[in-house]
């Protein structure tokens, strides 16, 4: 419908906050619409007019249908302002009046037909008691009301379908919320003063389709209550404990929301704004992931079978690999893995036939401060005789390894037909990045022999096939000596600095220089020490570096 209106020039495409695609009405069309709605149905629209008080009472006609006073400088609605007798008023927009701090208790007394009330982004402290009598209200929006402390009972608002408190200052859930049995949309994000969501509230809201209870700190959600919400299409929340987390995960086996973010545990600095809310994500923060938790009985850690992204932050991972998680190998749509500030994990995966399908679906692998990491895949003795099958990481697009100070060799399993981005940063012991078909400690003797010989030749390092790679970023790798030859010419950006032992950069030492190359940044000391097989390639890259200074 919006596209039709845009095509007919009744609406215009524009960009909103954070670059979000929006539409707006042309001024002439808006004036015409206001002209039409000034009579019947009657609208009162004074949005963005710089008003410091509400319009005079004579403007509030009995047959008013909709009122918009949004984006003004109204500071209060005083007692002297008698509640307008607007029984047919269905919409009242007071949002984005940032100075609005008080509304008299009787302000909404005669607005019995009100269906939508928006007070978002105001400085309101106490909602008026008359809101409790708006029995026809279907949407109450109080987003970013940072000063809001008190909300009267909502017990009589049984018609309510949409309730949003996100970013408000409430300290407790309003009384009577369990009566809102028609509620479909509930948003209580970032209410830092909210300490608890009482038991017996959420489990009564059986018609909920959207539930967002994300907190960076404060109240958590009991998974045992979420089990009853079978109509959910989206859910974003922090679970109270492992038992509740597992209880809700078990319920997902019978079908669940199309999109979810489930978090267990808190830590500073975790924000979901960078996470795809159109996915299925699990955050595990400050959790104990040990053999007993992975395989044990009552404390068994379960993962949803349809999880797409797994984020581990500051977890105690006392397992040989993620494969030790009983439910990990059963993930049917696993795409992204992010692990940061976790110790004791030496390899992410153990090679087996059951894990190959999972690896073939993986699109992003982001490892930061995995302190004991030795490699990506460990191959047991029985699997050493057979190579990894082609396409083991065929879907991988992003590989990022940072602050992993025990890994000595990063093995890239070739080919990687979809890899676009390689970032390796501050891995103090990393000696080489190699194109291999295995990654195991049994090669240690050969590696030490190679290091004693001063590093591998290009042939020994091998050729890696990366037809879509466009970004290569290597920095602060004090022991790095060699990187593989990249057989393709898709690179657009190369950034390498503080890698003092690196002598050759095969992806740049080519004739002709890849036409796709647009940006090269190499530290001055490293540039002077590089060895080149093709001097003309060096000249071409030098001119490219000069243009970027």
Order of alpha helices (4+ residues) and beta strands (2+ residues): alpha-beta-beta-alpha-beta-beta-beta-beta-beta-beta-beta-beta-beta-beta-alpha-beta-alpha-beta-beta-beta-alpha-beta-beta-beta-beta-alpha-beta-beta-beta-beta-beta-beta-alpha-alpha-beta-beta-beta-beta-beta-alpha-alpha
